[in-house]
Amino acid sequence: MSSLTEKDRPIVQLLMDTGTCPRCVLRFCCVASQALYRRPHKDLMKDLKEFLKNNKEKEDTVCSDIADPPCKRIRLEHTEEGPGDVNHNGALQQIPSVSDENAAMENSAVKACNVCLGILQEFCEADFVKKVCQKVNSADYQFTSFVFSVSLPPQLSVREHAAWLLVKQEMGKLGFSLARDDIVQLKEAYKWIIHPQLSEELNSLFEVSVVFAHPETDEECHFLATACPDCFKPAKNKQSVFTRMAVVKSLEKIKEEDFLKHFPCPPSSPKNLCVALEIQCNNGAVFVAGRYNKYSRNLPQTPWIIDGERKLESSVEELISEHLMAEFKADSFNFSSSGREDVDVRTLGNGRPFAIELVNPRRIRFTAEEMKGLQQTINNSSDKIQVRDLQLVTREAIGRMKEGEEEKTKTYSALIWTDKAIQREDIAFLDDIKELKLDQKTPLRVLHRRPLAVRCRIIHTMKSEYIDEHHFRLHLKTQAGTYIKEFVHGDFGRTKLNIGSLLIRTPDILELDVESVDVDWPPTL
C-alpha cells in the first residue's frame, strides 16, 4: 500500500486547514493505494489527525505494513523562487499554520470538502451504495457484469485546479515539483471505492451511472468563458456550454496568473454537499434479426407521417417491434432492413431481411425455444405480416445485411396495363433481353427525400406472362436499388430505357410484388 511519510506532513496540514476531506488529501499526496481510499471516512480522518500529531522526526505512516513505492515527485535540482503568496485577486492566500493540535483537529472537521464538494465523503459510504443497488434491483434488469460510470459537475475541475496550484506552490517551497497528472483523479478514486461495493451487492454489459450536481457552485466556472471563449461553443445537443470537457480544456489553456485573478486559492468551503441528481441504469443494446413477409397493399414499412399527420394506423416495423419491446422490456428500438418496399407492394417468397436494435433492455437472455415462441406470437397477432428465422445477433453481424447491398439481386412480379391492345408476340421479345442497362434519374415520387442523381441500374432478366389484350405480368430479376415502377411507366422520361419505350405503348403498373431478396442473411433456422 502507498503511505504518507514525513515529507507529506506540510501538504496534509495545509489541505486539512483549508477544509479538504481525507480522501482528497490522499489524492493530492499522490497516494495510489486503492484499499486506503476504501477505508471509512471517519477512520481516515482519525488517522490523518494522528499523523499530524506524530513527532516530525518519526516517519510513521497511515499504513506502514508495506514499503512506499517510488514517489512521483521529482526533486528540483535548482529550486526557483516561485511566485509570492497571492489572493484571489491575483495571488495565493496565506494559510496560517496551526500549531495548536486541538485547533488543527477542529479546522479539519468540515461538513463538505472544498475540493470534491462531498463526492468522496457521504457518497462513498455503504448507505449510498445500498441506495444505488435498490435503484438497480427495482429496475428489474438481467445482466451478468456491469460498468460503473460517474458524471461530475464541471466546477469540480475548477476547484481541483485551484487546489493543485496551492499544493504546487507549497511543494515548490520544499524543493519538489507536482505535475497535474501526478494527482489521483477524483473520478478514478471514486470508482476505486464504489466499484467493489457494487460488485458485492449486485453479484455481477450493464452500466450503472451516478450523476452528481452542486447547484451552490454552478457559476464558478463561468469566468473561464471570458478567459478562453474558444473552448465554450454552443452545441445543439448540450443544455449548457459549460461541459466538463470544455472546462478541462480551458484550464489547460488559461495562465496561472489569470486563473488566480478570478478564483480563490485555496477554494472556499461550500455550505452544502453535492447531490446525486440521478442514478441511471443502462444495459447494452440487444439485436434481433429475421425476415418478414408483407401481405398487405395498404401497409408501409415504417410509420407513414406527412406534415405531422399519420396516414395509416400501423406499419411493418411497429407490428414486429411492439412484441419485441414488450418481451425485452426495452426503452426504444431502431429498425433497419435490406431495402424497403412501397406501401402498396407486397413482399413474398422467403421475405426481406431485417434487424431491430433494442435499446436499454431489461431482459437480455432468451433461449432458442423462447425466440421461436416470440416469433409465433408476432405471426398470430396480424394477418398483414409474418416473420421467420427470428434470432439474436451481434451488432457486427448486422453489417452483413448492408454489405454490397447494390450488388445483390431482387426478383419482382409486376402486373402491367397498356393503352393499346397487345398480343403474345408483342411482348415475347422481352424474354430475350439480358443485362439491360438503365439510367434512372431520382423518381419524382421520392425526390422530396432523396438527392437528385442519375443512377445506373441493370435488369438482369425478364419473363413475360400474357393475360389479355391490355394486361400482362412481367417477372424481373434486377440489381438491388432499381425503381421498378419507373422502369415500367418511364416517369415522364426520367428512366431510360423503360417498358413504354420498348413496347412503343403507354403502360402503367397495377400491382407489384417482391418475390425474393437475395441476401444470404440472417442464417436460416
N, C-alpha and C positions, 0 to 999 in steps of 0.2 A: 504493500500500500504506500501511496505517496504520503508525506508527512510535512508538518510545519517545523522549522528549525529557528534558531536564534535570528538569522538574517530576515525572517518573515515578521518578526515582532513589530517593527515600526509600521509595517503595512497593515497588520491586523489591528493595531491600536488606532491608526488613522481612520480606517474604514469603519470600525465599530463606533468611534467617536462621532462620525458623521451620519450614523443611522443605517448602516449596511447590515443585512442579515448574515448569519454564519455561513450559509452556502455560497453567497456571493463573495464573502471574504475568501473562502477557499478557491473560488474561481479566479479571483484577481491575484492570488498567491500561486496560481498555475498548478494547483493540486489536481491530479488526474485520476485519483483513486475513486472508482465508481462506488465501491462499498461504503466509503466515507460519506458520500453525499446521501446515501440511503439511511443513515442514522437519523433518529428522530430530531426534530428541530430543537427541542429543549435540551437534549443531550449535547448537541453540537454547541449550543450557546454556553452551556455549563463548561464544556471542555475548553472553549476559547477564552473564557474568563480565567480559568485555571492556568491556561497557557500564559496569559498576560501577568499572572501573579508570580510565575516561576522566576527564580534567580537568573538574571541575564547571562551569567557565566555557564549556566547549566542548560544544555541543549535537549530539554525534554520535548517530546513530540506528542501530538494528539494520538497518533497510532505509531508506536515505536517498535512493533514486533518485526517489521521488515525494513531493511535499509532503504534510504531515499534513492530514487533513480537520478541520473544526471539532471541538473536543473536547466531549464530552457534559457534562463537569463544569461547574458554574456557580459562579463565584467569589462568595463570600458578601460582600455589601456591609457587613454588620455581623456580624463573627465573634463568635459567642457562646462563652463558656467552656464546653467540653464536660465531661462527667463525668471525674473523675480516673481514672488507671490503676487497674484493679481486677483481682483474680484470679478463679478460678472459683468463689469463694465470694461473688461479687458484684462482681468487678472485672476489668478487662483487665490481663493480666500485663505487667510492664515487660520489654521486649525489649532486651537490651544491644546497643548499636551495635558493629559490628565494624570497628574501624579498621585492623586488620591484614588486608591483602589476602589473604594465604595462608589466614588463618582463615576469611575470608568464603567462599573457594572450597571449603574443607573442609566448612564447615557446610552449604553448598548442595548438596553431593553426597549426596543422600538416596536411600534404596532405594525407599521408597514415599511418594508425595506425601501430606501431611497433609490435603489438601482433597479431591482426586479419588480417593484411595486406589489410584492406579496406572492408572486408566482412560485418562488422557492420556499415559501413558508406554509401557509394554510393549504395550498393546493397540491402539496406533496404528501399530505397526511392520509391515513387509512380511511377516514370518513369521506374524503373527496373521491378516493378510488372506488369506494363502495357505491357512491352516487353515480359514477361513470358506468360501473358494471350493471347497476339497476337499469340504467337507460338502455344499455346494450341488450340485456336479457328481456326487457319489456318489448323491444322491437321485434323479437321472435325471428332472428336471423339464423341461418345454417352457415357454419364456417369451420374450417379446420386449423387455420392460422390467422394472424391478424397483423396489421401495420398500424402503428400509433403515430399520429401527426398532431402538431400544435400550431395554432395561429395566434401570434402575439401582436399587441398594438404597436404601431410603428414608433411611438415616442419612447419605447424602451431602448431603441437603438441610440437615441439622442442621450438619454441618461447614462447608458453604458459608456458612450464616448466620453462624456464629461468625467465619469469616474476613472476611466482609463488615463485621461490627461492628468488627473490628480495623483494617481499612483505612479504614473510615469515620471512626474516631477520629483516625487519622493524617492523613487528608485535612483534617479539621476544624482540626487544628493548623496546617496550611499555608494555611488560608483557603479551602478548597474543600469542596464537598459531593459525596457519592456516593450516588445512589439505587440501590436494589436492582436495578432494571431496567436500570441502566447497564451492569452486568456482563454479559459474554458468557456465556450459559448453557452449562453443561457438555455437555449433550446436543447442543446446536447445534454447538459446537466439535468434538465427536467426529465428528459427521456430515460436517462440512467436511473432515475429514482422511480418513475412511474411504470415503465415497461415491465419490469419483473413483477411488480404488484398486480398489474393487469393480467399477466400470463398466469399467475397463480389463481386469480379469481375466475378468469374466463376458461381455464383449462384448454386453451387452443394454441383467396387473398381478399382478408377482411380488414377494413380500416376504421379505427376509432379516432375521431378528431375532436379536440377541445379548442374552442375559440374564446380567447380572452379579450377583455376590453378594460380601459381605465378612463372613464369619462372626465374625471377631475383634471387629467393632464393631456387631454386630446389635442390642445392647441400648442403644446410645447415644441412641436417640430415645424410649426408654420413659418418661423423665421428663415428656415432653410430654403423656402421657395423664393425668397428675395435674394438670398446669397447665391443660390445655384438654380436659377429658373429653368435651365435646360433639362434638369432632372425631373421636373414635375410637369408632365404634359397630359392633358385630359385624354381619357380613353372611353369609348362607348360602353364597355362592359365593367367599368370601375366607378363606384359611387364617389370616391374621393381620389384626388391626385396624390394624397399622402399615403402611398402604399409603403410597405416595409422595404421593398426593393429600391424604391425611389429615394427613401430616406437614407438607406445604407449607401447608395451611390453618391448622394450629396455629401455625406460625412467623409467619404473617401476624397472628395474634391476640395472641400472647404479648408481654408488655412486655420491653424490652431488659434491665432490671434483673433481672427474674425469670429470663430466659434465662441471664444471666451467673452467677446463683447456682448453676446446675446443670450448666453446660457450660464447659470451659476455653476461653479465648480468648487466643491462637490455639489451634486444635485440636491435640492431641498427634499426633506422628508414629507411624503404625502399624508393626507389625513385618513385616506381610505385604502383598503386593499383592492387589487384587481377584482373584477367579477368574471365568472365563467358564463359568457353570453349564451353559449350553445355547446351541447355535446352531440356531435354528429356521428352517425353510423353509416358506413358505405361498403357494400360488397362489390367486388369486381364484376363487370358485366358478364352475362351468360349468353351464348349464341346458339340459336336453334335454326336448323335448316331443313328444307324439304322441297317438294314440288307441289304445285297446285294446278288443278283444273278449274276453269271458269265456264259455267254452262249458261249463264245469263247474258242477254244482249242489252241489259239495262243496268250494268254494274261496273263502276270504274275500279281501276286497280287501287287507287288511293282516294281519299276524300275529295269530292268534286265541289270546290268552293270558288265562286266567281264574285268579285267585288263584295266579299264578306258574306255572301248568301250561299247557303248549302243547296245544291241542286238535287242530289239523290241521297236517300236516307242512310245508305251503307256503302261499303267498299270491300274489296278482297282483303286488304291489309287489316281492316277492322274485324272482319268475320274470323280471321285467323288469330289476330293478336289478343282479342278480348279474352279468349280462353287461356292463352299463354300467360297473360298478365295476371289473371286470377290464380293460376296454379303456382307460378313462380313468385307471386306477391311482389312484383316489381313496381318501381316508381313510374317508369315510362319505357318507351320502346322506339327503335329505329328500324324501319323496313327497307329492304333492298331486294332487287331481283335481277335476273338476266333479261334485260329489256322489259317492255311493257306493251300491253295491248290497249286499243281504244275501248271506250265504254261499251260499244255495240259489237265488239269482236269476242268470239268465244276462244278459249284455249283448251284443246282436246289432247288426244294421244297420251303420252306419258307426263304431260304437264310442263309448267315453267319453273325452273329452279328459283328458290327464294331463300332469304336469310333474315332473321329478326334478332336484333341486339336488345336484350332485356337489361335495362339499367337499374342498378342497385336492387337486385332480387333478394328477398328474404330466404327463399328456398332455392338451393342450388343442386341438390343431389336427386337424380331420377334414375330409376332402373330402366332397362330396355322395355320391360313389360309396362311400366308406368307411362313411358313415352308412347307406346302403342295404344294404351288406353286413352291418352290425351288426344292422339290423332283421331280415334274413333269418336270422341266427344265433339271435336270440331266438325267431323263429317256428318254427325247426327243432327247438328244444330242448324244446318241450312241445306237446301237443295240447289243453291246457286254455285257453290264451290265444293271441292273435295281436295284433301291433301294426302300425300303419300310420302313414304321414306322420311318421316319426321324423326329428327335425331339431334343430339347435342354435338356441336362442332367447336373448333377453336377460332379465334379471331383470324389467325393466319390462313386457315382453310378457306375462309370466305373469299380471299383473294383469287382463288381458282375459278370462282364463278365469273369474275370480271376479266380474267386473263384472256387476251386475244379475242375479246368479245366480237369485234367486227370481222374476224377471220372465221368465226363459226357460221354454220348454215341453219336456216329455218325453213320449214315446209308449211305452205299455206294452201287453203282451198277457197276460191272466190267464185261467187255466183254473179255473173255479168249479164247485163241487158244491153242491147244495141238498138239504135233508132231505125236502122234499115234491116230488112229481113236477111237472114243468113241460112246457108245450107252447110252440111257437114264438111264439104270440100272447101268452104270459105275459111274454116278455122283449122283444118288439118295441118297446114304448114307450120303452125305454132309448135307442133310436137317435134319438129326437126331443128328448131333453133336451140343452140347450145351456147353457153357463156356470153349471153347478150349484155353488152356494157351500156349502162345508163349514166346520164348526167342529171342529177336531181338537185334543183335549187330548193332551198328550205321551203316546205309547203306553206301556203297562206294560212292554213288552219293552225299551225304551230309557231308561226312567225312571232307571236307575242311572247313566247317563252324560249325560243331557240335562236341563236345568232344566224344572220343571213350568210349563207355559204352555198357553194355548189359541191355536191358530194358524188363521187364516182361509186356506183354500186353495180353488182353483177347478178343477172338472172341465170342461174346455172342450167336449169331445165324447166320445160313446161309440158303439160299434157292436158289436152282439151277433152271435154265431155259434152257432146251436143245434147240439148234438151228440147228446144223448139226453135221456131224462126227468129225469135227475139231473145232467147236465153241460152247460155251455155255455162258450164262450170270449168274453171281453169285451176289445175293443180300446179303449184310452183315450188321449186327449190331455189332459194335465194341466199345471197350474202346477208348476214345479220345487219340490221340497220336500214334495210331497203323499205321505202314507203310504198306499200302495195297499192293502196287506194289511188295514189297519184300515178303509179305505173299504169293503172287501168284507164283513168279518165284524162291524164295528161296535166291536170292542174293549170289550165289555161296556157299550156306550152312550157311550163316550168320544169317538166320532166320529159327528157328526150333520150331515147325513144319511148313510146308508150303503145298500149294496145290500140288506141284510137288511130294512131298514125300507121300502125302495121295493118289494121283491117280496113283502113280508109272509111271509117264509120265513127259515129259519136257513141261511145259506150258509157256505161255507169256501173258502179259496183253496188249490188244489192245486199250481199252478205259476205262476211269474211270470217274464216276460222283459222287459227293457228293449229296446225296438225302435229308439229314437233319442234322442239328447241334442242338442237344438237349440241348440248353441253353435258359432258360426262361428269356431272356433279350435282348434288351430293351422291355418295355411293348408294346403290340400290340395296334395300334391306329385304 
